[in-house]
């Protein structure tokens, strides 16, 4: 594609108004856990880390019951709503600019290819818009399945994604790369798509969301998960992913600066199943980078890597053990919105 659209999907590091989150309740999948304090802790800690610098919209079933869990509610607005689960990254709106103004896109969320009910999740954006929480910014419904965690952008027309997710037969009937690119050009103003054909974490229900694997941190730099243990089940696929990343070029035709993020030691659930622990699942806010920690010696090293990449932002770890038991991590439970 040679011509550039007036639309563009905003990069995560650009200034935004609010981060959308959803608090666990007894009708989400979290209800099966006995230790409710362990379930809610990462949501409380993530929200308060974000709220140091900007506003948080916290969806909840009952405001009065959850407010006492927060040591501070400054910059947190609690919004009562019905929703299926807490992964707002995948049903929150995508923020674009078009003809000098802003617009929010409400894509269809189908529970990662019909794995889970998402009927209530799909109503959240319309509810928030109807109540004025997006200001006067238009919310445009898009009859196309696309999850926020499945794509990443440099803010200048490049989309980074995975073939395993977007081309999956349970999403949009298993479209080809060319068909999907046409949708991304039309709705997001993309000028090109970088497809990752390798890499997926065990325990990931999303069929390989890119935000668990590789992320833009500026227009010329990509961080990516790596594995240095040849005996690990992820080793070959992540090596192949790194090799493919080395073939990608910036908009100016230069190789990307690639920064490797280590994998934490394997974490399993009580059934012995591997969980998708990834340091790539961090959130960039206006004043901080909030990243998942796993009680692993590598937590500190990753913090140092992120400080080097974001010298103008505070870097804040949040323990994410409980989050990955449900198949996601910190980035998955948040969505930045600009309106």
C-alpha positions in Angstrom: 0.0 0.0 0.0 1.5 3.3 -1.1 -0.9 6.0 -0.1 -1.3 7.1 3.5 -4.7 7.4 5.2 -5.6 10.4 7.3 -6.4 7.9 10.0 -3.8 6.5 12.4 -3.9 4.2 15.4 -2.2 6.0 18.3 0.9 4.5 19.9 0.6 3.5 23.5 3.3 5.9 24.6 1.4 8.9 23.3 -0.5 10.9 25.9 -4.0 9.6 26.7 -6.8 10.5 29.0 -7.6 7.4 30.9 -6.9 3.7 31.4 -9.9 1.4 31.5 -9.9 -1.6 33.9 -12.5 -4.0 35.2 -12.6 -5.4 38.7 -13.2 -9.1 39.3 -16.6 -10.1 40.5 -18.5 -13.3 41.4 -19.9 -13.8 37.8 -16.5 -13.7 36.2 -14.1 -16.7 35.9 -12.4 -15.3 38.9 -15.2 -16.5 41.1 -13.8 -20.0 41.3 -10.8 -18.8 43.4 -11.0 -19.1 47.2 -8.4 -16.5 48.0 -10.2 -13.4 46.9 -7.5 -11.1 48.3 -5.0 -12.7 46.0 -7.4 -12.3 43.0 -8.1 -8.6 43.6 -4.6 -7.5 44.7 -3.1 -7.1 41.2 -6.1 -5.0 40.1 -5.8 -2.8 43.1 -2.0 -2.4 42.8 -2.1 -1.8 39.0 -4.9 0.8 39.3 -3.1 2.7 42.0 0.2 2.6 40.1 -1.5 4.1 37.1 -3.4 6.7 39.2 -0.2 8.3 40.4 -0.1 10.0 37.0 -3.5 9.8 35.3 -7.1 8.8 35.6 -8.4 5.2 35.8 -11.9 4.1 34.9 -12.6 1.0 37.1 -15.6 -1.0 36.0 -17.2 -2.9 38.9 -20.5 -4.5 39.9 -20.7 -2.6 43.2 -18.7 0.5 43.9 -19.3 0.5 47.7 -17.9 -3.0 48.2 -14.6 -2.5 46.4 -13.6 1.1 47.3 -12.4 0.1 50.8 -9.8 -2.2 49.2 -7.9 0.8 47.8 -5.6 2.8 50.1 -6.3 5.7 47.8 -9.0 6.4 45.3 -7.5 9.6 43.9 -7.7 9.6 40.1 -9.9 6.5 40.1 -13.5 6.7 38.9 -15.6 3.6 39.8 -18.3 2.8 37.2 -20.9 0.2 37.9 -21.5 -2.0 34.8 -22.2 -5.6 33.7 -19.3 -7.4 32.0 -18.2 -11.0 31.5 -14.6 -10.6 32.6 -11.7 -8.3 33.3 -9.6 -8.3 30.1 -10.4 -4.7 28.9 -7.4 -4.8 26.5 -9.5 -6.9 24.2 -12.9 -5.2 24.5 -12.0 -1.6 25.3 -12.0 0.9 22.4 -9.1 1.5 20.1 -8.0 5.2 19.9 -7.4 6.7 16.5 -6.9 10.1 15.0 -8.6 11.1 11.8 -8.6 14.4 10.0 -7.2 16.2 13.0 -9.7 14.8 15.5 -10.1 11.7 17.7 -12.3 8.7 17.3 -12.8 5.5 19.3 -13.4 2.2 17.5 -15.6 -0.5 19.0 -14.5 -3.7 17.3 -16.4 -7.0 18.0 -15.0 -9.2 20.8 -15.9 -12.8 20.5 -14.1 -14.2 23.6 -11.0 -15.2 21.7 -12.6 -17.1 18.9 -15.7 -18.2 20.9 -13.8 -19.8 23.8 -15.8 -17.7 26.4 -19.0 -15.7 26.5 -18.4 -12.1 25.7 -21.9 -10.7 25.3 -21.7 -8.3 28.2 -18.1 -7.3 27.4 -19.3 -6.2 23.9 -21.8 -3.7 25.5 -19.3 -1.9 27.7 -18.1 0.7 25.2 -21.6 1.7 24.2 -22.6 2.0 27.9 -19.6 4.2 28.7 -20.2 6.4 25.6 -23.9 6.8 26.4 -23.0 8.0 29.9 -20.5 10.5 28.7 -17.3 8.9 29.9 -15.7 9.3 26.5 -16.6 13.0 26.4 -17.9 14.0 22.9 -15.5 11.7 21.1 -17.4 9.6 18.5 -17.6 5.8 19.2 -17.8 3.9 15.9 -19.0 0.3 16.0 -17.0 -2.0 13.7 -18.5 -5.3 12.6 -15.2 -7.1 12.6 -13.4 -9.2 15.3 -10.3 -7.6 16.6 -8.8 -7.7 20.1 -6.6 -4.9 21.3 -3.9 -7.3 22.6 -3.6 -8.8 19.1 -2.0 -5.8 17.6 0.7 -3.2 18.4 1.6 0.0 16.5 4.4 2.5 16.1 1.8 5.3 15.9 3.0 6.0 12.3 1.0 3.4 10.3 2.9 0.2 11.1 1.0 -2.6 12.8 2.8 -5.5 14.4 0.7 -8.7 14.9 0.8 -12.5 14.7 -0.6 -14.8 12.0 -1.6 -17.4 14.6 -4.1 -15.1 16.1 -5.5 -12.9 13.4 -5.6 -15.6 10.8 -7.1 -18.2 13.2 -10.2 -19.9 11.7 -12.4 -18.9 14.6 -11.8 -15.2 14.0 -13.6 -13.7 11.0 -13.8 -17.1 9.3 -10.0 -17.6 9.1 -9.2 -14.8 6.6 -6.0 -14.5 4.7 -3.3 -12.0 5.6 -4.3 -9.9 2.6 -7.9 -9.8 3.6 -7.0 -8.8 7.2 -4.5 -6.2 6.0 -7.4 -4.6 4.0 -9.4 -4.3 7.2 -6.5 -2.8 9.1 -5.8 -0.3 6.3 -9.5 0.7 6.2 -10.2 1.0 9.9 -6.9 1.8 11.5 -5.2 3.7 8.7 -2.4 1.2 8.6 0.2 1.6 5.8 1.8 -1.7 6.4 1.6 -4.8 8.6 4.5 -6.8 10.1 3.4 -10.4 10.6 5.1 -12.6 13.2 4.8 -16.2 12.0 6.5 -17.8 15.1 6.0 -17.6 18.9 3.3 -18.4 21.3 3.3 -19.0 25.0 1.9 -22.1 26.7 -1.3 -21.4 28.6 -2.2 -18.5 26.4 -5.9 -18.6 25.5 -5.6 -15.9 22.8 -3.9 -18.0 20.1 -0.8 -15.8 20.3 -1.5 -12.2 21.2 1.4 -10.0 20.2 1.4 -8.2 23.5 2.7 -11.3 25.1 5.6 -11.6 22.6 6.8 -8.4 21.1 6.1 -4.7 21.5 7.0 -1.3 20.0 8.6 1.0 22.6 9.3 3.8 20.1 9.1 3.9 16.3 12.5 2.3 15.8 12.7 -0.2 18.7 10.9 -3.5 19.4 11.3 -5.4 22.7 10.7 -9.2 22.4 10.5 -12.2 24.7 13.5 -14.5 24.4 14.4 -17.9 25.8 18.0 -19.1 26.4 17.2 -22.6 27.6 17.3 -25.1 24.7 15.3 -27.6 26.8 12.4 -25.1 27.2 9.3 -25.8 25.1 9.4 -22.2 23.9 13.0 -22.1 22.8 12.7 -23.0 19.1 9.6 -20.8 18.4 11.1 -17.8 20.1 14.4 -18.2 18.4 12.5 -18.3 15.0 10.6 -15.2 16.1 13.8 -13.3 16.9 15.2 -14.3 13.6 12.2 -12.9 11.8 12.3 -9.7 13.8 15.8 -9.2 12.5 14.4 -9.1 9.0 11.9 -6.4 9.7 12.7 -2.8 8.7 11.5 0.6 10.0 9.6 3.0 7.8 12.9 4.4 6.8 14.2 1.0 5.7 16.6 0.5 8.5 16.8 -2.6 10.9 14.9 -2.2 14.1 16.8 -1.9 17.4 15.8 -5.1 19.1 15.8 -5.5 22.9 15.5 -9.0 24.4 13.4 -9.5 27.4 14.1 -12.7 29.4 11.5 -15.3 30.2 10.9 -15.9 33.9 11.4 -19.4 35.2 8.4 -21.7 34.3 5.3 -21.1 36.5 2.6 -23.7 36.7 -0.8 -23.9 38.2 -2.0 -26.5 40.7 -2.6 -29.0 37.9 1.0 -28.6 36.7 0.0 -26.7 33.5 2.4 -24.0 32.3 1.2 -20.5 32.7 1.9 -17.6 30.2 4.3 -15.5 32.2 5.7 -12.8 30.0 7.5 -9.5 30.8 6.4 -8.1 27.4 2.9 -7.6 28.9 3.7 -4.1 30.4 1.6 -1.0 30.2 2.9 2.4 29.1 1.1 5.3 30.9 1.6 9.0 30.7 4.1 9.0 33.5 5.1 5.4 34.2 5.7 2.0 32.8 3.8 -0.6 34.9 5.2 -4.1 34.4 4.4 -7.6 35.6 6.6 -9.2 38.2 6.7 -12.9 39.0 8.8 -13.2 42.2 11.7 -14.2 39.9 15.3 -12.9 40.0 14.8 -11.6 36.4 12.1 -9.1 37.7 14.8 -6.7 38.7 16.7 -7.1 35.4 13.6 -6.4 33.4 13.0 -3.3 35.5 16.4 -2.0 34.6 15.8 -2.7 30.9 12.6 -0.7 30.9 14.2 2.2 32.8 16.8 2.4 30.0 14.1 2.4 27.4 11.8 4.9 29.3 14.1 7.3 31.1 11.4 9.9 31.4 8.9 7.5 33.1 8.8 5.8 36.5 9.0 2.0 36.2 6.7 0.2 38.6 6.5 -3.6 39.1 3.2 -5.3 40.0 3.0 -9.0 41.0 1.1 -10.8 38.3 1.0 -14.4 39.5 -2.7 -14.5 39.9 -3.3 -12.8 36.6 -1.5 -15.4 34.6 -3.5 -18.2 36.2 -6.4 -16.8 34.1 -4.3 -16.7 31.0 -3.4 -13.0 30.8 -1.2 -10.5 32.5 -1.0 -6.8 33.3 -1.3 -5.3 29.9 -4.3 -7.6 29.1 -6.2 -6.1 32.1 -5.8 -2.5 30.9 -6.7 -0.3 27.9 -5.4 3.2 27.4 -8.0 5.6 25.8 -7.5 9.0 24.2 -10.5 11.2 23.6 
